[in-house]
Amino acid sequence: MVPVAMRKCTKASGVTLVELVLVIILLSVLGTVVISTVGDSGDAARYEETRRRMEELRRAILGDDTRDPEGKRQNFGYHGDLGQLPSKLTDLITPQAPAWSYNSTYGVASGWRGPYLKTQQGAQIDKDVWGKSFDYQPKANPPFLRSLGSDGVAGGVLYGQDLQINFPTNERLSTVRGIVTAGDLRLAGRTVEIRYPVAGVLTMTSAVTDANGSLSFPNIPFGVRALNVTNPPPAMGPKQIVVDSSDYLIPNSMLNYHAAAESMSWIPGSDEVGGIDENWVFVGIKNDHSSILQAKQVTVTWDRTATATEGYLTRFSVGGEIQAFNPPIVSGTTFPVNATQIFLPNTPVTSLELRFSKNANGTGELNYNGCNFWVTFQWTTNVPNDTVFWNTPCKGNC
């Protein structure tokens, strides 16, 4: 028989062991919960920080929508400066060739002008917060930047799921459209040039207006670009446009010869044609400058068919001062003015006369009804050149 004292001791020891096991199990469960909670909290913070870093990389590559006081976007990032995506993320902070340079002729710039990210010494911009390399694919369709999350593998759930930013075409490249006009008249056959960067080098592409005066340039990278009309003369521009949408329409004033005129203007209603076969052209012009001006040389350009220049200029006259040409001259010719005619400020009294021939020897006549004319004055002072444009009224056979 077991003594009573021993029986009590054995019973007490058994209860204590069970309780101890229960406590150990409870502590283990609580520890697992705490570790899981702390781990999730850490991954949540890393996940959001990785998202923030990716947004910074996106702004560095494509710029942002910040506008200046005139409402124009100015920051187009690496892509706007070089016309392409970086081949690798470190290109955003490592100088690339060519370096940024400004073209004073066209008023636009191109080339690398980074760093495009503000980074601390030794920072690795090509890694996420877990220390894993970003998956950056600039040649994919669409190009993208991706972090594989906390687990480092594609897919996943919660904080292990992927984070991805795309760089679609409609956020990088534009179809630039426009219409070349002279007042309300649309001009066909006009060559327009646009300048933009390709691999950082300022590059020119041209287009010719169709029968409606329309043109388009595909795949122009967002940014500040330069436009000018070159052929047939006279030239217009260069002018700067801010391309900031996938379908960008050039403001009408940018490609309008009326808007291109400086401070010499035609007097509405004064233009007419005359002569036996209406090959004499007359117009009244006005000096809108605040000072007296005297012409040094003049360029006369005309467009008889709206698609080609025809005929020869035999006589140029301003204010009754006649200048004859023998042999006659072709459209776009610049010649010195031998008259002493001056242009008084804000005084619409000066008359301009042009006479034309059909042939280079000065014979034959052409009908100049409904034609376009540009007369560009270069002054004896440092006042910029002025172009007077007008369109003769269309009478009879135009």
Beta strands, then each sheet from edge to edge (+ up, - down):
strand 1: 101-103
strand 2: 108-110
strand 3: 135-137
strand 4: 144-147
strand 5: 163-166
strand 6: 173-179
strand 7: 181-182
strand 8: 185-186
strand 9: 191-198
strand 10: 201-208
strand 11: 214-221
strand 12: 223-231
strand 13: 236-243
strand 14: 247-249
strand 15: 264-266
strand 16: 272-274
strand 17: 280-287
strand 18: 293-303
strand 19: 312-318
strand 20: 321-329
strand 21: 333-336
strand 22: 342-343
strand 23: 350-357
strand 24: 372-379
strand 25: 386-391
sheet 1: 1+ 2-
sheet 2: 3+ 4- 5+
sheet 3: 11+ 6- 14-
sheet 4: 7+ 8-
sheet 5: 10+ 9- 12+ 13-
sheet 6: 15+ 17- 16+
sheet 7: 15+ 17- 23+ 19- 20+
sheet 8: 21+ 18- 22+
sheet 9: 21+ 18- 24+ 25-
end
